[in-house]
Amino acid sequence: MPVSPNNLSDAEIIRAVEAGDGQAFGTLVDRYLSAVHGVTSRIVCNAATADDLTQETFVRAFQRLHLYDHERPFRNWLLRIATNVSLNHLRSLKRERVFQLRMARSVQEGSVDAPPQEAPVAFSDWNHWLGQIDESQRTAIVLFHFHDLPYAEIADVLDIPINTVRTLLHRGRQRLRELMSSGHDRENGSWNVAIQNG
Amino acid sequence: MECRDTERLIDAQLDGELGTAAAAELDKHLAACAACRGRHGPLLTLLRRPDAVPEPPDLRARVLAAVAQAANTRRLDGGGRGGAAMRRRRIAWAPWTGAVAASLCFFVMGWVASQWLHKGPPTVGNEPAAPEKPDATLTVVSPWIVSALAQAMTGPVPEVCVPHLSQALLTEFVAPLPPNVRPAAQRRPAPASRPGKAPESELPPRELLLLPALYRAMGV
């Protein structure tokens, strides 16, 4: 009686892929697509980019499957790739961020026409609020609160000590609390909104 | 419970470090205190009940297509069926192949260098040198080379053999050897046929000595 691929463990599916069964990888995609897409979306805070990075994550995972350590959960390994891909993308946007910041300052100084007033943001709009905090804090919060990765895994992904992970979580929450309780975007966060809407 | 404790307790709860009784106390305070609810409520909503990320309906198909393309590219590059396992086997053999190749290279270099450095057999007294047998050759493999080769083959990467073989080559140059043993192939005189003093070396020609140091220790 043929075994349904959905009943196979991750390790069994990976062995099948390594043996040459390319179709088996589709089962892993089905299992972890939402989680990977969640990580990329919440870290880069841009829907179109998140889709591309999700695709890139699975391609990298397929190409580097021989490097996967079977002793560790496959989900965590995959989310680690997704995080690295997302953070690399954010780092490549730094020049663009500087430009956008200058644009935002020009708006505030009145030299450029201000954009139309934005509608109040609902507090459940994670895309908006997470995009306004530091990317390291955002990554720690996304991995810990939204994907249940333990401190040790987050420390491993970000290549930082575990205590630093705690600090990032604490400061990230504090920053979010301040932003959300004040009810409007801070001055140094306005350029993030410009990127998201651009 | 005071409002000033709320933030600390909420952080502990979000970290999963708050006890049941304290969690109940915190929930009770948040239900009663509008100020704390206003300050901490939005964050709790964001982190505890985040909205699902909207997923495009064609995302799965796009991901699978990209993976299939990557698989085809790998096949064209020589990965093929079971490519990962084959690559692992090739990677596993690479250090051994490199170590053996490097060891042989160093041995040849040492042999050539010894040919250049050590010239001619020692003379013993006034005894005339016996005519050379044109076919008599003696090749000695330095124990340092053998040792380095053995160490290189047990190392995880070919680079491990480089310091060992460098040491072997250096020792080849500076280590003294008994006069009847040369670290190189050379023509040896035939054993003396006339009565009198026998030649120092009783070693037969065309013999491969693997352990000249052993002969040294034995006083040969």
Chai-1 contact restraints between the chains, C-beta under 6 A:
chainA,res_idxA,chainB,res_idxB,connection_type,confidence,min_distance_angstrom,max_distance_angstrom,comment,restraint_id
A,E18,B,A84,contact,1.0,0.0,6.0,A-B,restraint_1
A,A19,B,G82,contact,1.0,0.0,6.0,A-B,restraint_2
A,G20,B,R81,contact,1.0,0.0,6.0,A-B,restraint_3
A,G20,B,G82,contact,1.0,0.0,6.0,A-B,restraint_4
A,G22,B,A71,contact,1.0,0.0,6.0,A-B,restraint_5
A,F25,B,V67,contact,1.0,0.0,6.0,A-B,restraint_6
A,G26,B,L64,contact,1.0,0.0,6.0,A-B,restraint_7
A,V29,B,V63,contact,1.0,0.0,6.0,A-B,restraint_8
A,L33,B,R60,contact,1.0,0.0,6.0,A-B,restraint_9
A,H37,B,V53,contact,1.0,0.0,6.0,A-B,restraint_10
A,H37,B,E55,contact,1.0,0.0,6.0,A-B,restraint_11
A,G38,B,V53,contact,1.0,0.0,6.0,A-B,restraint_12
A,S41,B,V53,contact,1.0,0.0,6.0,A-B,restraint_13
A,D51,B,P56,contact,1.0,0.0,6.0,A-B,restraint_14
A,D51,B,L59,contact,1.0,0.0,6.0,A-B,restraint_15
A,Q55,B,R62,contact,1.0,0.0,6.0,A-B,restraint_16
A,Q55,B,V63,contact,1.0,0.0,6.0,A-B,restraint_17
A,Q55,B,A66,contact,1.0,0.0,6.0,A-B,restraint_18
A,F58,B,V63,contact,1.0,0.0,6.0,A-B,restraint_19
A,F58,B,V67,contact,1.0,0.0,6.0,A-B,restraint_20
A,V59,B,A66,contact,1.0,0.0,6.0,A-B,restraint_21
A,V59,B,V67,contact,1.0,0.0,6.0,A-B,restraint_22
A,V59,B,A70,contact,1.0,0.0,6.0,A-B,restraint_23
A,F62,B,V67,contact,1.0,0.0,6.0,A-B,restraint_24
A,F62,B,A70,contact,1.0,0.0,6.0,A-B,restraint_25
A,Q63,B,A70,contact,1.0,0.0,6.0,A-B,restraint_26
A,H66,B,A84,contact,1.0,0.0,6.0,A-B,restraint_27
A,F123,B,P42,contact,1.0,0.0,6.0,A-B,restraint_28
A,F123,B,T45,contact,1.0,0.0,6.0,A-B,restraint_29
A,S124,B,D51,contact,1.0,0.0,6.0,A-B,restraint_30
A,W126,B,L46,contact,1.0,0.0,6.0,A-B,restraint_31
A,W126,B,P50,contact,1.0,0.0,6.0,A-B,restraint_32
A,H145,B,L47,contact,1.0,0.0,6.0,A-B,restraint_33
A,F146,B,P50,contact,1.0,0.0,6.0,A-B,restraint_34
A,L176,B,L43,contact,1.0,0.0,6.0,A-B,restraint_35
A,R177,B,L43,contact,1.0,0.0,6.0,A-B,restraint_36
A,M180,B,P42,contact,1.0,0.0,6.0,A-B,restraint_37
A,M180,B,L43,contact,1.0,0.0,6.0,A-B,restraint_38
A,S181,B,R39,contact,1.0,0.0,6.0,A-B,restraint_39
